[in-house]
């Protein structure tokens, strides 16, 4: 991100973060940022360091490695070298008062190291506060995500079909996909906020493999490499004529993601059951998208769909068997999985320029997963798709 562009972004982000912190925790004195994605969001660089925000004293960035790179990439003027947290205490003082911390990132050992050098009167969680700020995208962020979405859709429509070949393994398929994605400008990693969630780019599966249990909270499945790496794809499962091909990949540019799923069928035609279920998922996605307006409540959007599905269709909808996820969409940005979520319990109204991936999917026994996923911007007239929109099953 160019410094001159990020400078204006930073001012706006810090202002909104200050306001959110004061509204959520009126007595806060200090905020500590250790999560590297949040560092990037607030400083334009991603280093081994710590951002400390004082209520009345601005933002300070202490960097262990690389200070040189931080100075090259970030417009922040208050960047200091750091060997340990004691170096930060010498600059800003040891008394942090009531401190907001990222409870999903700060481990017990990190907290003990902080307390070795700082006096912290009380800690409060920062995670939801900063996610709420990040959930509303600026024009600059939307431009990057729109570019990612366009490249994403072009890749799925025009490149993926030519990669599929009879006899290739799922692992080989993902390897070829990854190589081609990099050639199209993909950033090389899909980041997740969920604790200990790992993924190279997404999920791919041939046929019934897409119904297999995973440790990832998504409706699609995959055998994976083996128990130690339950993703990427199987070296043993090879593409056969008549297989459904499930491709659920994130794309990303300058940190910002789009999310899309496309179903293909190789050397055959989908069954009537698969075609019907896939079309219903396309229709559901369209109904969901119409409701992505400022002021709409995510939990009510979820109920409006789930309460109107018949018993037959709801079987294996959003998963297979008893392995169903309890959402229809999720926020997306610097992470693939961000708030808000189209699910029960998410009762804060949507706001303009939130970005949400909608992914209605259904498992078909002995065949595989069908359905769609696309990325939408919340706008006054409903969700505007940036990844092409729900596509029919592509025959290869």
C-alpha positions as CSV (number, residue, x, y, z in Angstrom):
1,X,0.0,0.0,0.0
2,X,1.6,3.3,-1.0
3,X,2.4,5.6,1.9
4,X,0.6,8.6,0.5
5,X,-2.6,6.6,0.1
6,X,-2.3,4.9,3.5
7,X,-1.7,8.1,5.3
8,X,-5.3,9.3,4.7
9,X,-6.6,5.8,5.4
10,X,-4.7,5.7,8.7
11,X,-6.1,8.9,10.0
12,X,-9.7,7.8,9.3
13,X,-9.1,4.3,10.8
14,X,-7.6,5.7,14.0
15,X,-10.4,8.2,14.4
16,X,-13.0,5.5,14.0
17,X,-11.2,3.2,16.3
18,X,-10.8,5.8,19.0
19,X,-14.6,6.5,18.8
20,X,-15.5,2.8,19.0
21,X,-13.1,2.2,22.0
22,X,-14.6,5.2,23.9
23,X,-18.1,4.0,23.2
24,X,-17.4,0.4,24.2
25,X,-15.1,1.1,27.1
26,X,-15.4,4.8,28.3
27,X,-12.6,4.5,30.8
28,X,-10.0,3.1,28.5
29,X,-6.4,4.5,28.8
30,X,-4.4,2.3,26.4
31,X,-4.9,-0.1,23.5
32,X,-2.3,-2.8,22.6
33,X,-2.2,-4.2,19.1
34,X,-0.1,-7.4,18.6
35,X,-2.1,-9.2,15.8
36,X,-0.1,-8.7,12.6
37,X,-3.2,-8.2,10.4
38,X,-4.4,-5.5,12.7
39,X,-0.9,-4.0,12.6
40,X,-1.2,-3.9,8.9
41,X,-4.6,-2.3,9.1
42,X,-3.3,0.5,11.4
43,X,0.3,1.0,10.2
44,X,0.5,-0.3,6.6
45,X,3.2,-2.8,7.5
46,X,3.3,-6.2,9.1
47,X,6.3,-6.8,11.5
48,X,7.3,-8.5,14.7
49,X,6.2,-5.6,16.8
50,X,3.6,-4.0,19.0
51,X,1.4,-0.9,18.4
52,X,0.4,1.0,21.5
53,X,-2.3,3.6,21.4
54,X,-2.7,6.0,24.2
55,X,-6.0,7.7,24.7
56,X,-4.4,11.2,24.8
57,X,-1.0,10.5,23.2
58,X,-1.4,9.1,19.7
59,X,0.0,5.9,18.2
60,X,3.4,4.3,18.9
61,X,4.9,1.4,16.9
62,X,7.7,-0.6,18.5
63,X,9.4,-3.0,16.1
64,X,11.7,-5.9,16.8
65,X,12.0,-7.0,13.2
66,X,12.2,-5.4,10.7
67,X,12.6,-1.8,11.8
68,X,14.1,-0.9,8.4
69,X,11.1,-2.4,6.6
70,X,8.6,-0.8,8.9
71,X,10.1,2.6,8.2
72,X,10.1,1.9,4.4
73,X,6.5,0.8,4.4
74,X,4.6,2.8,7.0
75,X,3.8,6.5,7.1
76,X,3.8,6.5,10.9
77,X,6.4,8.8,12.4
78,X,6.5,7.2,15.9
79,X,8.3,4.0,15.0
80,X,11.0,2.8,17.5
81,X,13.4,-0.1,17.7
82,X,12.5,-2.7,20.4
83,X,14.4,-5.7,21.9
84,X,11.8,-6.3,24.6
85,X,8.7,-4.6,26.0
86,X,10.9,-2.7,28.4
87,X,12.1,-0.5,25.5
88,X,8.5,0.5,24.9
89,X,8.0,1.3,28.6
90,X,10.9,3.7,28.5
91,X,9.3,5.7,25.7
92,X,5.6,5.9,26.8
93,X,5.9,5.2,30.5
94,X,5.1,2.0,32.5
95,X,1.5,2.9,33.6
96,X,-1.0,1.7,31.0
97,X,-4.1,2.0,33.2
98,X,-7.2,0.3,31.8
99,X,-5.9,-1.5,28.7
100,X,-7.7,-2.9,25.7
101,X,-6.0,-6.1,24.3
102,X,-6.7,-8.6,21.6
103,X,-7.9,-11.5,23.7
104,X,-7.8,-13.9,20.7
105,X,-4.1,-13.1,20.1
106,X,-2.5,-12.3,23.4
107,X,-1.5,-15.5,25.1
108,X,-0.9,-15.9,28.8
109,X,2.9,-15.9,28.3
110,X,2.7,-12.6,26.3
111,X,0.5,-11.1,29.0
112,X,3.1,-12.0,31.6
113,X,5.8,-10.4,29.6
114,X,3.8,-7.2,29.3
115,X,3.1,-7.2,33.0
116,X,6.8,-7.5,33.7
117,X,7.4,-4.0,32.2
118,X,4.0,-2.4,32.5
119,X,1.5,-1.7,35.2
120,X,-2.0,-2.7,33.9
121,X,-4.9,-1.8,36.1
122,X,-7.4,-3.8,34.2
123,X,-7.8,-5.5,30.8
124,X,-10.8,-5.3,28.4
125,X,-11.2,-7.1,25.1
126,X,-10.4,-5.2,21.9
127,X,-11.3,-7.9,19.3
128,X,-14.9,-7.0,18.6
129,X,-14.1,-3.3,18.7
130,X,-11.5,-3.5,16.0
131,X,-13.5,-5.9,13.9
132,X,-16.4,-3.6,14.0
133,X,-14.2,-0.8,12.6
134,X,-12.7,-3.1,10.0
135,X,-16.1,-4.4,8.9
136,X,-16.9,-1.1,7.2
137,X,-14.7,-0.8,4.1
138,X,-13.3,2.5,2.8
139,X,-13.4,3.3,-0.9
140,X,-9.7,2.3,-1.1
141,X,-10.5,-1.1,0.4
142,X,-13.5,-1.6,-1.8
143,X,-11.4,-0.9,-4.8
144,X,-8.9,-3.6,-3.9
145,X,-11.7,-6.1,-3.1
146,X,-13.5,-5.3,-6.3
147,X,-10.3,-6.0,-8.3
148,X,-9.7,-9.2,-6.4
149,X,-13.3,-10.2,-7.1
150,X,-12.9,-9.6,-10.9
151,X,-9.7,-11.6,-11.1
152,X,-11.3,-14.3,-9.0
153,X,-14.3,-14.7,-11.3
154,X,-12.2,-14.5,-14.5
155,X,-10.0,-17.3,-13.0
156,X,-12.9,-19.6,-12.2
157,X,-14.6,-19.0,-15.6
158,X,-11.6,-19.0,-17.9
159,X,-8.7,-20.8,-16.4
160,X,-9.8,-23.5,-14.0
161,X,-11.6,-25.6,-16.7
162,X,-8.4,-25.9,-18.7
163,X,-6.5,-27.2,-15.6
164,X,-8.8,-30.2,-15.0
165,X,-7.5,-33.4,-16.6
166,X,-8.5,-37.0,-16.1
167,X,-6.4,-38.9,-13.6
168,X,-5.0,-35.9,-11.8
169,X,-5.1,-36.0,-8.0
170,X,-6.8,-33.4,-5.8
171,X,-3.4,-32.4,-4.5
172,X,-2.0,-32.0,-8.1
173,X,-5.1,-29.9,-9.0
174,X,-4.6,-27.5,-6.1
175,X,-0.9,-27.2,-7.0
176,X,-1.8,-26.2,-10.5
177,X,-4.5,-23.9,-9.3
178,X,-2.1,-22.2,-6.9
179,X,0.5,-21.7,-9.6
180,X,-2.1,-20.1,-11.9
181,X,-3.5,-17.9,-9.2
182,X,-0.1,-16.5,-8.5
183,X,0.3,-15.7,-12.2
184,X,-3.1,-13.8,-12.1
185,X,-1.9,-11.6,-9.1
186,X,-3.0,-13.7,-6.1
187,X,-1.2,-12.7,-2.9
188,X,-0.3,-16.2,-2.1
189,X,-2.2,-16.8,1.2
190,X,-5.8,-16.8,2.4
191,X,-5.9,-15.6,6.0
192,X,-8.4,-16.6,8.6
193,X,-9.1,-15.1,12.0
194,X,-10.5,-18.3,13.5
195,X,-8.0,-19.7,16.0
196,X,-5.5,-22.2,14.5
197,X,-7.3,-22.3,11.1
198,X,-4.8,-23.0,8.3
199,X,-5.3,-23.0,4.5
200,X,-3.2,-22.5,1.5
201,X,-5.9,-21.1,-0.7
202,X,-9.2,-23.0,0.0
203,X,-10.9,-26.3,-0.5
204,X,-10.9,-28.5,-3.6
205,X,-12.5,-31.9,-3.8
206,X,-13.6,-34.4,-6.4
207,X,-16.9,-36.2,-6.2
208,X,-17.8,-37.6,-2.8
209,X,-14.7,-36.2,-1.2
210,X,-16.5,-32.8,-0.8
211,X,-18.8,-34.6,1.6
212,X,-16.1,-35.8,3.9
213,X,-15.8,-34.3,7.4
214,X,-13.3,-31.5,8.0
215,X,-12.0,-29.5,10.9
216,X,-12.8,-26.3,9.1
217,X,-16.1,-24.6,9.8
218,X,-17.5,-24.6,6.3
219,X,-20.2,-26.6,4.5
220,X,-17.9,-28.2,2.0
221,X,-15.6,-31.2,2.8
222,X,-12.3,-32.7,1.7
223,X,-10.2,-35.7,2.5
224,X,-7.1,-33.5,2.7
225,X,-3.5,-34.8,2.5
226,X,-3.6,-36.9,5.7
227,X,-4.5,-36.3,9.4
228,X,-1.6,-34.0,10.0
229,X,-2.7,-31.8,7.0
230,X,-6.5,-32.2,6.7
231,X,-6.7,-29.8,3.8
232,X,-5.0,-29.1,0.3
233,X,-6.3,-32.4,-1.2
234,X,-5.8,-36.1,-1.4
235,X,-2.9,-37.6,-3.4
236,X,-5.0,-40.8,-3.9
237,X,-8.4,-39.4,-5.0
238,X,-8.0,-38.9,-8.8
239,X,-10.4,-37.2,-11.2
240,X,-12.7,-39.5,-13.1
241,X,-15.3,-38.8,-15.8
242,X,-18.6,-37.9,-14.3
243,X,-17.1,-36.4,-11.1
244,X,-18.4,-33.2,-9.6
245,X,-15.5,-30.8,-8.9
246,X,-15.9,-28.6,-5.8
247,X,-13.6,-25.5,-5.9
248,X,-14.0,-23.1,-2.9
249,X,-11.0,-20.7,-3.0
250,X,-10.2,-17.3,-1.6
251,X,-8.4,-14.7,-3.8
252,X,-6.6,-11.7,-2.4
253,X,-4.7,-8.6,-3.4
254,X,-2.7,-6.3,-1.0
255,X,-4.2,-8.3,1.9
256,X,-7.9,-7.9,0.9
257,X,-9.8,-11.1,0.0
258,X,-12.8,-12.1,-2.1
259,X,-14.4,-15.5,-1.6
260,X,-16.1,-17.7,-4.3
261,X,-17.1,-21.3,-4.9
262,X,-17.7,-22.8,-8.3
263,X,-18.9,-26.3,-9.1
264,X,-17.8,-28.1,-12.3
265,X,-18.5,-31.5,-13.7
266,X,-15.8,-33.4,-15.6
267,X,-16.6,-35.5,-18.7
268,X,-20.3,-35.9,-18.0
269,X,-23.6,-34.3,-17.0
270,X,-24.9,-33.5,-13.5
271,X,-27.8,-35.6,-12.2
272,X,-31.2,-34.1,-12.1
273,X,-31.0,-34.0,-8.3
274,X,-27.7,-32.1,-8.4
275,X,-29.0,-29.6,-11.0
276,X,-32.2,-29.0,-9.0
277,X,-30.3,-28.5,-5.7
278,X,-27.7,-26.3,-7.3
279,X,-30.4,-24.0,-8.9
280,X,-32.2,-23.7,-5.5
281,X,-28.9,-22.6,-4.0
282,X,-28.5,-19.9,-6.7
283,X,-32.1,-18.8,-5.9
284,X,-31.4,-18.6,-2.2
285,X,-28.2,-16.6,-2.8
286,X,-30.2,-14.1,-4.9
287,X,-32.8,-13.8,-2.1
288,X,-30.0,-13.3,0.5
289,X,-28.3,-10.7,-1.7
290,X,-31.5,-8.6,-2.0
291,X,-31.5,-8.3,1.8
292,X,-27.9,-7.0,2.2
293,X,-29.0,-3.4,2.8
294,X,-28.1,-1.0,5.6
295,X,-30.3,-1.5,8.6
296,X,-31.1,-5.2,7.9
297,X,-30.4,-7.6,10.8
298,X,-28.2,-10.6,10.0
299,X,-30.1,-13.0,12.3
300,X,-33.4,-12.0,10.7
301,X,-32.0,-12.5,7.2
302,X,-30.9,-16.0,8.3
303,X,-34.3,-16.8,9.7
304,X,-36.1,-15.5,6.6
305,X,-34.3,-18.2,4.5
306,X,-34.1,-21.1,6.9
307,X,-37.7,-20.9,8.1
308,X,-39.0,-21.2,4.5
309,X,-37.1,-24.3,3.4
310,X,-39.0,-27.6,3.1
311,X,-37.9,-30.6,5.2
312,X,-36.5,-32.5,2.2
313,X,-34.3,-29.7,0.9
314,X,-33.0,-28.8,4.4
315,X,-31.5,-32.3,4.7
316,X,-27.8,-31.9,3.8
317,X,-28.2,-28.2,3.3
318,X,-25.1,-26.2,4.5
319,X,-23.3,-29.5,5.1
320,X,-23.8,-33.2,4.9
321,X,-25.5,-35.4,7.4
322,X,-25.2,-34.0,10.9
323,X,-22.1,-31.9,9.9
324,X,-24.0,-28.7,9.1
325,X,-22.8,-25.2,9.7
326,X,-25.1,-22.6,11.2
327,X,-24.6,-19.7,8.9
328,X,-25.4,-18.7,5.4
329,X,-22.7,-16.0,4.9
330,X,-19.8,-14.3,6.6
331,X,-18.0,-10.9,6.5
332,X,-14.8,-10.7,4.6
333,X,-11.8,-8.3,4.3
334,X,-8.3,-8.7,5.6
335,X,-9.5,-12.1,6.9
336,X,-11.7,-14.5,5.0
337,X,-13.9,-14.9,8.1
338,X,-14.9,-11.7,9.7
339,X,-18.1,-10.3,11.3
340,X,-20.9,-9.8,10.5
341,X,-22.1,-13.4,10.0
342,X,-25.5,-14.2,8.5
343,X,-26.5,-16.4,11.4
344,X,-28.5,-16.5,14.7
345,X,-27.1,-14.2,17.4
346,X,-25.9,-11.5,15.0
347,X,-28.4,-8.8,15.8
348,X,-26.5,-5.6,15.0
349,X,-27.8,-3.9,11.8
350,X,-25.8,-4.1,8.6
351,X,-24.0,-0.9,7.5
352,X,-23.2,0.4,4.1
353,X,-19.9,-0.9,2.6
354,X,-19.7,-4.0,4.7
355,X,-18.6,-6.9,2.5
356,X,-20.2,-10.3,2.9
357,X,-19.7,-13.7,1.2
358,X,-23.0,-15.6,0.8
359,X,-22.6,-19.4,0.4
360,X,-25.7,-21.6,0.2
361,X,-24.6,-25.2,-0.5
362,X,-26.1,-28.6,-0.4
363,X,-24.6,-32.1,-0.3
364,X,-25.8,-34.8,-2.7
365,X,-25.3,-38.3,-1.4
366,X,-22.6,-40.3,-3.4
367,X,-22.1,-37.3,-5.7
368,X,-20.7,-34.3,-3.8
369,X,-21.4,-30.8,-2.8
370,X,-23.3,-28.3,-5.0
371,X,-24.1,-24.7,-4.5
372,X,-22.5,-21.3,-4.8
373,X,-20.5,-18.7,-3.0
374,X,-20.0,-15.1,-4.0
375,X,-18.8,-11.8,-2.4
376,X,-21.2,-8.8,-2.1
377,X,-20.9,-5.2,-0.9
378,X,-23.8,-4.0,1.3
379,X,-25.5,-1.1,-0.6
380,X,-28.8,0.8,-0.4
381,X,-30.4,-1.3,-3.1
382,X,-29.1,-4.6,-1.8
383,X,-25.9,-6.6,-2.2
384,X,-23.7,-5.8,-5.2
385,X,-21.8,-8.8,-6.3
386,X,-18.1,-8.4,-7.1
387,X,-17.3,-12.0,-8.0
388,X,-19.7,-12.6,-10.9
389,X,-22.8,-14.0,-9.1
390,X,-24.2,-17.5,-8.7
391,X,-23.1,-19.6,-11.7
392,X,-24.6,-22.8,-13.0
393,X,-22.5,-26.0,-12.9
394,X,-19.8,-25.7,-15.5
395,X,-19.4,-28.7,-17.7
396,X,-15.8,-29.5,-18.6
